[in-house]
Amino acid sequence: MSVVIADVDTDALARAREELSKSTVGDATILAERTDVSKKAEVEKLKEKVASTFPSSNITLLMANAGVGGPTKASSDEGWERIFGINFYGVQNLCTSFVPLMQKHGQPGLVINTGSKQGRKHGPSLLRVSQFDTDVSMIFLSGI
C-alpha cells in the first residue's frame, strides 16, 4: 500500500506522516509533500512526484480535505482570497490534476471531497465556512 499526503504546514505534515507510520500495516510507503493546494502549479508538481514515485500504481482514492476558516468580521480581502484559494480552488486543483492520472490506468477510483460540518450551520461568524462548503458540494455534483 502507498499513501500520499500533502499539506502547506510542514509541521502538521510531519505529524501526520508519523501517525500514519505508526498505524499502517505491513510495508506501506508514505510520501509526504509540502503543497499549497490553492496553487495549481504546486498541485501539478505533487502529481508529477506521485507519478514518478509510483509509476505503475493506480490511484484508487483521492481525498480532498483542505480547508481553513475564521471569523468573518476579521477578514481582509487578502484573507478571503486565501480562504477561497484553499477551500474552493484546492478541491478543484486536486480533482483536475489527479482525476486524469487516475483514469490513465483504466481502473475505477474514488474521489472524496470533504467539507466542514460547520458548512451546514449558518450565521455571521460562519459565513466563510458555509459558502465554501456549498461551493465544494457544487464541484462534486458537477462531476468534474
N, CA and C atoms as a LAMMPS dump frame, in Angstrom:
ITEM: TIMESTEP
0
ITEM: NUMBER OF ATOMS
432
ITEM: BOX BOUNDS ff ff ff
-5.0000000000000000e+02 5.0000000000000000e+02
-5.0000000000000000e+02 5.0000000000000000e+02
-5.0000000000000000e+02 5.0000000000000000e+02
ITEM: ATOMS id mol type element x y z
1 1 1 N 0.843 -1.172 0
2 1 2 C 0 0 0
3 1 3 C 0.888 1.235 0
4 2 1 N 0.443 2.246 -0.723
5 2 2 C 1.132 3.533 -0.756
6 2 3 C 0.145 4.626 -0.386
7 3 1 N 0.622 5.588 0.384
8 3 2 C -0.204 6.709 0.81
9 3 3 C 0.556 7.99 0.513
10 4 1 N -0.13 8.953 -0.076
11 4 2 C 0.458 10.262 -0.34
12 4 3 C -0.337 11.288 0.456
13 5 1 N 0.376 12.105 1.23
14 5 2 C -0.278 13.182 1.966
15 5 3 C 0.402 14.49 1.611
16 6 1 N -0.377 15.55 1.638
17 6 2 C 0.154 16.871 1.303
18 6 3 C -0.452 17.895 2.246
19 7 1 N 0.353 18.862 2.617
20 7 2 C -0.104 19.942 3.49
21 7 3 C 0.836 21.114 3.28
22 8 1 N 0.327 22.313 3.425
23 8 2 C 1.161 23.507 3.33
24 8 3 C 1.952 23.71 4.628
25 9 1 N 1.436 23.173 5.72
26 9 2 C 2.054 23.293 7.044
27 9 3 C 3.007 22.113 7.247
28 10 1 N 4.303 22.369 7.171
29 10 2 C 5.278 21.279 7.244
30 10 3 C 5.277 20.571 8.597
31 11 1 N 4.99 21.295 9.681
32 11 2 C 4.919 20.647 10.996
33 11 3 C 3.738 19.686 11.058
34 12 1 N 2.589 20.122 10.584
35 12 2 C 1.403 19.26 10.563
36 12 3 C 1.635 18.063 9.644
37 13 1 N 2.319 18.286 8.547
38 13 2 C 2.628 17.217 7.606
39 13 3 C 3.514 16.162 8.262
40 14 1 N 4.525 16.602 8.993
41 14 2 C 5.421 15.67 9.689
42 14 3 C 4.66 14.87 10.747
43 15 1 N 3.772 15.534 11.483
44 15 2 C 2.975 14.827 12.498
45 15 3 C 2.056 13.795 11.845
46 16 1 N 1.429 14.175 10.743
47 16 2 C 0.533 13.251 10.044
48 16 3 C 1.306 12.053 9.512
49 17 1 N 2.478 12.3 8.977
50 17 2 C 3.309 11.207 8.466
51 17 3 C 3.683 10.253 9.589
52 18 1 N 4.047 10.801 10.721
53 18 2 C 4.409 9.983 11.884
54 18 3 C 3.225 9.129 12.337
55 19 1 N 2.058 9.729 12.42
56 19 2 C 0.857 8.986 12.826
57 19 3 C 0.539 7.874 11.83
58 20 1 N 0.643 8.172 10.546
59 20 2 C 0.399 7.145 9.531
60 20 3 C 1.421 6.025 9.626
61 21 1 N 2.662 6.369 9.884
62 21 2 C 3.714 5.36 10.015
63 21 3 C 3.408 4.391 11.147
64 22 1 N 2.845 4.908 12.219
65 22 2 C 2.507 4.064 13.373
66 22 3 C 1.288 3.188 13.106
67 23 1 N 0.38 3.662 12.288
68 23 2 C -0.897 2.967 12.141
69 23 3 C -1.005 2.074 10.913
70 24 1 N -0.087 2.146 9.984
71 24 2 C -0.198 1.33 8.775
72 24 3 C 0.305 -0.08 9.031
73 25 1 N -0.237 -0.999 8.261
74 25 2 C 0.121 -2.403 8.389
75 25 3 C 1.067 -2.774 7.259
76 26 1 N 2.091 -3.539 7.57
77 26 2 C 2.992 -4.029 6.539
78 26 3 C 3.955 -2.979 6.032
79 27 1 N 4.304 -3.124 4.778
80 27 2 C 5.308 -2.258 4.164
81 27 3 C 4.672 -1.09 3.421
82 28 1 N 3.948 -0.284 4.109
83 28 2 C 3.322 0.873 3.474
84 28 3 C 4.376 1.919 3.145
85 29 1 N 4.253 2.5 1.973
86 29 2 C 5.113 3.604 1.579
87 29 3 C 4.321 4.888 1.764
88 30 1 N 4.901 5.83 2.505
89 30 2 C 4.217 7.094 2.757
90 30 3 C 5.041 8.217 2.142
91 31 1 N 4.442 8.91 1.21
92 31 2 C 5.065 10.075 0.594
93 31 3 C 4.378 11.307 1.161
94 32 1 N 5.141 12.166 1.821
95 32 2 C 4.598 13.394 2.415
96 32 3 C 5.25 14.582 1.72
97 33 1 N 4.431 15.411 1.085
98 33 2 C 4.947 16.534 0.311
99 33 3 C 4.29 17.843 0.728
100 34 1 N 5.11 18.862 0.956
101 34 2 C 4.577 20.186 1.244
102 34 3 C 3.962 20.726 -0.047
103 35 1 N 2.679 21.053 0.018
104 35 2 C 1.955 21.527 -1.16
105 35 3 C 0.912 22.55 -0.742
106 36 1 N 0.869 23.66 -1.442
107 36 2 C -0.199 24.64 -1.266
108 36 3 C -1.24 24.329 -2.333
109 37 1 N -2.338 23.699 -1.928
110 37 2 C -3.333 23.246 -2.9
111 37 3 C -4.051 24.385 -3.603
112 38 1 N -3.918 25.598 -3.085
113 38 2 C -4.542 26.74 -3.761
114 38 3 C -3.768 27.143 -5.008
115 39 1 N -2.569 26.621 -5.153
116 39 2 C -1.713 26.948 -6.301
117 39 3 C -1.646 25.748 -7.252
118 40 1 N -2.228 25.916 -8.422
119 40 2 C -2.29 24.837 -9.413
120 40 3 C -0.905 24.275 -9.723
121 41 1 N 0.099 25.138 -9.834
122 41 2 C 1.454 24.677 -10.16
123 41 3 C 1.997 23.735 -9.084
124 42 1 N 1.702 24.012 -7.829
125 42 2 C 2.18 23.136 -6.752
126 42 3 C 1.455 21.794 -6.766
127 43 1 N 0.169 21.804 -7.103
128 43 2 C -0.581 20.551 -7.195
129 43 3 C -0.076 19.734 -8.381
130 44 1 N 0.231 20.398 -9.486
131 44 2 C 0.805 19.701 -10.645
132 44 3 C 2.164 19.095 -10.294
133 45 1 N 2.965 19.821 -9.524
134 45 2 C 4.264 19.305 -9.072
135 45 3 C 4.058 18.066 -8.198
136 46 1 N 3.064 18.104 -7.331
137 46 2 C 2.738 16.944 -6.498
138 46 3 C 2.329 15.764 -7.371
139 47 1 N 1.493 16.025 -8.368
140 47 2 C 1.056 14.955 -9.267
141 47 3 C 2.245 14.312 -9.972
142 48 1 N 3.171 15.127 -10.448
143 48 2 C 4.364 14.596 -11.116
144 48 3 C 5.216 13.771 -10.156
145 49 1 N 5.332 14.226 -8.92
146 49 2 C 6.092 13.486 -7.903
147 49 3 C 5.434 12.135 -7.634
148 50 1 N 4.114 12.13 -7.523
149 50 2 C 3.383 10.879 -7.301
150 50 3 C 3.584 9.939 -8.488
151 51 1 N 3.442 10.467 -9.696
152 51 2 C 3.586 9.646 -10.9
153 51 3 C 4.99 9.074 -11.034
154 52 1 N 6.012 9.845 -10.659
155 52 2 C 7.386 9.339 -10.779
156 52 3 C 7.761 8.405 -9.63
157 53 1 N 7.188 8.62 -8.456
158 53 2 C 7.488 7.763 -7.307
159 53 3 C 6.779 6.42 -7.42
160 54 1 N 5.571 6.428 -7.952
161 54 2 C 4.766 5.213 -8.081
162 54 3 C 4.326 5.042 -9.536
163 55 1 N 5.266 4.812 -10.466
164 55 2 C 4.931 4.838 -11.894
165 55 3 C 3.918 3.789 -12.345
166 56 1 N 3.873 2.652 -11.705
167 56 2 C 2.942 1.617 -12.157
168 56 3 C 1.729 1.481 -11.25
169 57 1 N 1.599 2.363 -10.297
170 57 2 C 0.489 2.266 -9.346
171 57 3 C -0.743 3.011 -9.842
172 58 1 N -1.878 2.439 -9.545
173 58 2 C -3.149 3.082 -9.839
174 58 3 C -3.605 3.829 -8.588
175 59 1 N -4.006 5.072 -8.75
176 59 2 C -4.551 5.825 -7.622
177 59 3 C -5.995 5.373 -7.456
178 60 1 N -6.291 4.782 -6.314
179 60 2 C -7.636 4.266 -6.089
180 60 3 C -8.499 5.213 -5.275
181 61 1 N -7.878 6.164 -4.587
182 61 2 C -8.639 7.1 -3.767
183 61 3 C -7.952 8.458 -3.755
184 62 1 N -8.708 9.487 -4.064
185 62 2 C -8.254 10.869 -3.919
186 62 3 C -9.18 11.522 -2.914
187 63 1 N -8.617 11.995 -1.822
188 63 2 C -9.424 12.659 -0.802
189 63 3 C -8.974 14.099 -0.695
190 64 1 N -9.847 15.014 -1.085
191 64 2 C -9.567 16.446 -0.981
192 64 3 C -10.157 16.927 0.34
193 65 1 N -9.283 17.234 1.274
194 65 2 C -9.724 17.557 2.63
195 65 3 C -8.997 18.782 3.162
196 66 1 N -8.838 19.795 2.34
197 66 2 C -8.177 21.022 2.789
198 66 3 C -9.238 22.046 3.134
199 67 1 N -8.98 22.828 4.143
200 67 2 C -9.933 23.873 4.473
201 67 3 C -9.434 24.759 5.595
202 68 1 N -9.759 26.016 5.496
203 68 2 C -9.435 26.982 6.541
204 68 3 C -10.652 27.87 6.744
205 69 1 N -10.71 28.499 7.89
206 69 2 C -11.826 29.385 8.192
207 69 3 C -11.384 30.459 9.162
208 70 1 N -12.322 31.016 9.844
209 70 2 C -12.038 32.065 10.808
210 70 3 C -13.196 33.033 10.868
211 71 1 N -13.153 33.965 11.799
212 71 2 C -14.269 34.898 11.941
213 71 3 C -14.419 35.814 10.728
214 72 1 N -15.631 35.943 10.248
215 72 2 C -15.915 36.764 9.074
216 72 3 C -15.567 38.224 9.3
217 73 1 N -15.895 38.752 10.462
218 73 2 C -15.7 40.182 10.698
219 73 3 C -14.232 40.59 10.693
220 74 1 N -13.327 39.646 10.889
221 74 2 C -11.903 39.973 10.923
222 74 3 C -11.233 39.785 9.566
223 75 1 N -12.003 39.491 8.529
224 75 2 C -11.424 39.145 7.236
225 75 3 C -11.062 40.357 6.399
226 76 1 N -9.881 40.312 5.858
227 76 2 C -9.469 41.294 4.856
228 76 3 C -9.758 40.684 3.487
229 77 1 N -9.619 41.477 2.448
230 77 2 C -9.779 40.925 1.101
231 77 3 C -8.762 39.821 0.848
232 78 1 N -7.535 40.016 1.321
233 78 2 C -6.493 39.004 1.14
234 78 3 C -6.855 37.724 1.888
235 79 1 N -7.442 37.887 3.069
236 79 2 C -7.862 36.718 3.842
237 79 3 C -8.929 35.916 3.119
238 80 1 N -9.895 36.632 2.54
239 80 2 C -10.937 35.959 1.771
240 80 3 C -10.335 35.242 0.569
241 81 1 N -9.395 35.877 -0.117
242 81 2 C -8.763 35.252 -1.285
243 81 3 C -7.997 33.996 -0.889
244 82 1 N -7.301 34.044 0.237
245 82 2 C -6.556 32.871 0.714
246 82 3 C -7.519 31.725 1.016
247 83 1 N -8.584 32.046 1.734
248 83 2 C -9.553 31.015 2.103
249 83 3 C -10.245 30.454 0.863
250 84 1 N -10.621 31.322 -0.066
251 84 2 C -11.246 30.851 -1.299
252 84 3 C -10.271 29.979 -2.081
253 85 1 N -9.011 30.392 -2.121
254 85 2 C -7.998 29.623 -2.835
255 85 3 C -7.848 28.214 -2.293
256 86 1 N -7.839 28.087 -0.987
257 86 2 C -7.673 26.766 -0.373
258 86 3 C -8.974 25.975 -0.416
259 87 1 N -10.052 26.569 0.071
260 87 2 C -11.302 25.831 0.232
261 87 3 C -11.993 25.502 -1.087
262 88 1 N -11.871 26.358 -2.079
263 88 2 C -12.532 26.123 -3.358
264 88 3 C -11.538 25.612 -4.402
265 89 1 N -10.53 26.424 -4.711
266 89 2 C -9.578 26.023 -5.749
267 89 3 C -8.73 24.829 -5.336
268 90 1 N -8.532 24.631 -4.043
269 90 2 C -7.791 23.453 -3.599
270 90 3 C -8.454 22.176 -4.077
271 91 1 N -9.757 22.093 -3.891
272 91 2 C -10.511 20.922 -4.342
273 91 3 C -10.473 20.828 -5.865
274 92 1 N -10.722 21.944 -6.534
275 92 2 C -10.709 21.934 -7.996
276 92 3 C -9.333 21.529 -8.525
277 93 1 N -8.27 22.092 -7.965
278 93 2 C -6.92 21.779 -8.435
279 93 3 C -6.584 20.307 -8.235
280 94 1 N -6.934 19.758 -7.086
281 94 2 C -6.665 18.343 -6.84
282 94 3 C -7.433 17.462 -7.82
283 95 1 N -8.706 17.759 -8.018
284 95 2 C -9.516 16.935 -8.918
285 95 3 C -9.052 17.038 -10.369
286 96 1 N -8.834 18.254 -10.847
287 96 2 C -8.454 18.401 -12.258
288 96 3 C -7.044 17.899 -12.53
289 97 1 N -6.2 17.846 -11.522
290 97 2 C -4.849 17.323 -11.711
291 97 3 C -4.796 15.805 -11.586
292 98 1 N -5.483 15.253 -10.599
293 98 2 C -5.324 13.834 -10.305
294 98 3 C -6.327 12.92 -10.996
295 99 1 N -7.523 13.392 -11.297
296 99 2 C -8.501 12.513 -11.939
297 99 3 C -7.983 11.988 -13.283
298 100 1 N -7.367 12.805 -14.145
299 100 2 C -6.82 12.243 -15.386
300 100 3 C -5.751 11.171 -15.132
301 101 1 N -4.953 11.343 -14.099
302 101 2 C -3.95 10.335 -13.753
303 101 3 C -4.641 9.054 -13.283
304 102 1 N -5.724 9.205 -12.543
305 102 2 C -6.493 8.043 -12.099
306 102 3 C -7.094 7.317 -13.302
307 103 1 N -7.616 8.063 -14.258
308 103 2 C -8.25 7.471 -15.435
309 103 3 C -7.233 6.807 -16.353
310 104 1 N -6.016 7.282 -16.337
311 104 2 C -4.96 6.766 -17.207
312 104 3 C -4.751 5.264 -17.023
313 105 1 N -4.908 4.795 -15.807
314 105 2 C -4.68 3.383 -15.521
315 105 3 C -5.89 2.515 -15.837
316 106 1 N -7.007 3.144 -16.196
317 106 2 C -8.169 2.401 -16.657
318 106 3 C -8.923 1.637 -15.586
319 107 1 N -8.604 1.858 -14.335
320 107 2 C -9.321 1.18 -13.265
321 107 3 C -10.108 2.209 -12.473
322 108 1 N -11.234 1.778 -11.931
323 108 2 C -12.046 2.75 -11.195
324 108 3 C -11.345 3.258 -9.948
325 109 1 N -11.593 4.486 -9.657
326 109 2 C -11.079 5.1 -8.444
327 109 3 C -12.203 5.885 -7.79
328 110 1 N -11.927 6.42 -6.644
329 110 2 C -12.933 7.147 -5.889
330 110 3 C -12.381 8.51 -5.51
331 111 1 N -13.194 9.543 -5.688
332 111 2 C -12.832 10.895 -5.276
333 111 3 C -13.766 11.285 -4.141
334 112 1 N -13.182 11.685 -3.021
335 112 2 C -13.966 12.15 -1.879
336 112 3 C -13.562 13.587 -1.597
337 113 1 N -14.521 14.487 -1.711
338 113 2 C -14.305 15.894 -1.371
339 113 3 C -15.025 16.145 -0.057
340 114 1 N -14.273 16.485 0.966
341 114 2 C -14.898 16.694 2.267
342 114 3 C -14.999 18.175 2.58
343 115 1 N -15.936 18.489 3.413
344 115 2 C -16.114 19.851 3.894
345 115 3 C -16.375 19.806 5.385
346 116 1 N -16.33 20.92 5.988
347 116 2 C -16.56 21.016 7.423
348 116 3 C -18.042 20.86 7.744
349 117 1 N -18.333 20.227 8.86
350 117 2 C -19.735 20.161 9.28
351 117 3 C -20.26 21.555 9.598
352 118 1 N -19.354 22.507 9.789
353 118 2 C -19.766 23.89 10.014
354 118 3 C -20.465 24.46 8.783
355 119 1 N -20.247 23.849 7.624
356 119 2 C -20.901 24.306 6.404
357 119 3 C -22.403 24.128 6.428
358 120 1 N -22.884 23.318 7.358
359 120 2 C -24.319 23.105 7.483
360 120 3 C -24.948 24.037 8.508
361 121 1 N -24.116 24.816 9.158
362 121 2 C -24.605 25.796 10.121
363 121 3 C -24.486 27.163 9.47
364 122 1 N -25.307 28.074 9.889
365 122 2 C -25.26 29.398 9.282
366 122 3 C -25.264 30.467 10.359
367 123 1 N -24.734 31.574 10.02
368 123 2 C -24.672 32.697 10.936
369 123 3 C -23.514 33.582 10.538
370 124 1 N -23.466 34.785 11.047
371 124 2 C -22.443 35.738 10.63
372 124 3 C -21.017 35.243 10.833
373 125 1 N -20.77 34.516 11.908
374 125 2 C -19.394 34.083 12.163
375 125 3 C -19.008 32.875 11.329
376 126 1 N -19.966 32.231 10.671
377 126 2 C -19.682 31.035 9.887
378 126 3 C -19.879 31.251 8.389
379 127 1 N -20.013 32.489 7.972
380 127 2 C -20.299 32.793 6.576
381 127 3 C -19.282 32.167 5.631
382 128 1 N -18.006 32.314 5.933
383 128 2 C -16.986 31.802 5.011
384 128 3 C -17.048 30.287 4.907
385 129 1 N -17.169 29.606 6.027
386 129 2 C -17.214 28.146 6.002
387 129 3 C -18.438 27.67 5.23
388 130 1 N -19.598 28.261 5.489
389 130 2 C -20.826 27.868 4.797
390 130 3 C -20.699 28.067 3.295
391 131 1 N -20.155 29.194 2.885
392 131 2 C -20.014 29.499 1.467
393 131 3 C -19.14 28.479 0.761
394 132 1 N -17.997 28.168 1.321
395 132 2 C -17.063 27.298 0.615
396 132 3 C -17.487 25.845 0.644
397 133 1 N -18.136 25.398 1.707
398 133 2 C -18.631 24.031 1.702
399 133 3 C -19.723 23.858 0.66
400 134 1 N -20.533 24.88 0.45
401 134 2 C -21.53 24.839 -0.615
402 134 3 C -20.837 24.777 -1.968
403 135 1 N -19.783 25.558 -2.157
404 135 2 C -19.04 25.547 -3.421
405 135 3 C -18.422 24.182 -3.684
406 136 1 N -17.849 23.565 -2.658
407 136 2 C -17.249 22.241 -2.818
408 136 3 C -18.327 21.236 -3.204
409 137 1 N -19.491 21.334 -2.592
410 137 2 C -20.591 20.438 -2.952
411 137 3 C -20.976 20.616 -4.414
412 138 1 N -20.951 21.841 -4.907
413 138 2 C -21.292 22.097 -6.304
414 138 3 C -20.249 21.483 -7.24
415 139 1 N -18.976 21.552 -6.876
416 139 2 C -17.941 20.909 -7.692
417 139 3 C -18.216 19.414 -7.751
418 140 1 N -18.476 18.821 -6.603
419 140 2 C -18.699 17.383 -6.534
420 140 3 C -19.905 16.981 -7.382
421 141 1 N -20.985 17.736 -7.29
422 141 2 C -22.194 17.403 -8.034
423 141 3 C -22.047 17.637 -9.531
424 142 1 N -21.132 18.52 -9.916
425 142 2 C -20.958 18.795 -11.339
426 142 3 C -20.165 17.705 -12.039
427 143 1 N -19.528 16.829 -11.279
428 143 2 C -18.844 15.683 -11.848
429 143 3 C -17.566 15.993 -12.587
430 144 1 N -16.761 16.953 -12.084
431 144 2 C -15.516 17.249 -12.793
432 144 3 C -14.578 16.126 -12.749
